[in-house]
């Protein structure tokens, strides 16, 4: 039975979404192609009609996740309050791919590491832009420092077995960024981190 181009595109998106979620939940090595295809509701045999290898799937799933996030626009203070939460910590499959997969990505191929790099570059550039479109070195520095603190806090909070300490890491990092990292409470129409 021949599958239409529209169905192929839809199947590909289902595979990418399932892979992205599973990779963030379990890591790259713990997820099999069969598991991804099952989660997407497809048979294993269809995999190679979409991807050349698992490495290709990893890179494309990462790139797809970052592309989806670029379209999100919101108040950066609200983003910070959503990012540094127990809900984000406890749901890595729906969370930030940088926090979930950066450490593991160093063991991946160039394509996967390029996807992580490009995703981070886009996020930094997007968050560094002022309303007039300019980027100052100070704003870029604040964005990089704040972003690194946010990712680090999520990674640490997930590693800690003491729930009170885990919550404290999130809470205190959020407070520190707001006080020292320069997060503005003003509405940020294109995801700005203002100083």
Secondary structure in CASP SS format (residue, H / E / C, confidence):
PFRMAT SS
TARGET T0000
AUTHOR 0000-0000-0000
METHOD secondary structure of the structure
MODEL  1
X C 1.00
X C 1.00
X C 1.00
X C 1.00
X H 1.00
X H 1.00
X H 1.00
X H 1.00
X H 1.00
X H 1.00
X H 1.00
X H 1.00
X H 1.00
X H 1.00
X H 1.00
X H 1.00
X H 1.00
X H 1.00
X H 1.00
X H 1.00
X H 1.00
X H 1.00
X H 1.00
X H 1.00
X H 1.00
X H 1.00
X C 1.00
X C 1.00
X C 1.00
X C 1.00
X C 1.00
X C 1.00
X H 1.00
X H 1.00
X H 1.00
X H 1.00
X H 1.00
X H 1.00
X H 1.00
X C 1.00
X C 1.00
X C 1.00
X C 1.00
X H 1.00
X H 1.00
X H 1.00
X H 1.00
X H 1.00
X H 1.00
X C 1.00
X C 1.00
X C 1.00
X C 1.00
X H 1.00
X H 1.00
X H 1.00
X H 1.00
X H 1.00
X H 1.00
X H 1.00
X H 1.00
X H 1.00
X H 1.00
X H 1.00
X H 1.00
X H 1.00
X H 1.00
X H 1.00
X H 1.00
X H 1.00
X C 1.00
X C 1.00
X C 1.00
X C 1.00
X C 1.00
X H 1.00
X H 1.00
X H 1.00
X H 1.00
X H 1.00
X H 1.00
X H 1.00
X H 1.00
X C 1.00
X C 1.00
X H 1.00
X H 1.00
X H 1.00
X H 1.00
X H 1.00
X C 1.00
X H 1.00
X H 1.00
X H 1.00
X C 1.00
X C 1.00
X H 1.00
X H 1.00
X H 1.00
X H 1.00
X H 1.00
X H 1.00
X H 1.00
X H 1.00
X H 1.00
X C 1.00
X C 1.00
X C 1.00
X C 1.00
X H 1.00
X H 1.00
X H 1.00
X H 1.00
X H 1.00
X H 1.00
X H 1.00
X H 1.00
X H 1.00
X H 1.00
X H 1.00
X H 1.00
X H 1.00
X H 1.00
X H 1.00
X H 1.00
X H 1.00
X H 1.00
X H 1.00
X C 1.00
X C 1.00
X C 1.00
X C 1.00
X C 1.00
X C 1.00
X C 1.00
X C 1.00
X H 1.00
X H 1.00
X H 1.00
X H 1.00
X H 1.00
X H 1.00
X H 1.00
X H 1.00
X H 1.00
X H 1.00
X H 1.00
X H 1.00
X H 1.00
X H 1.00
X H 1.00
X H 1.00
X H 1.00
X H 1.00
X H 1.00
X H 1.00
X H 1.00
X H 1.00
X H 1.00
X C 1.00
X C 1.00
X C 1.00
X H 1.00
X H 1.00
X H 1.00
X H 1.00
X H 1.00
X H 1.00
X H 1.00
X H 1.00
X H 1.00
X H 1.00
X H 1.00
X H 1.00
X H 1.00
X H 1.00
X H 1.00
X H 1.00
X H 1.00
X H 1.00
X H 1.00
X C 1.00
X C 1.00
X C 1.00
X C 1.00
X C 1.00
X C 1.00
X C 1.00
X C 1.00
X C 1.00
X C 1.00
X C 1.00
X C 1.00
X C 1.00
X C 1.00
END
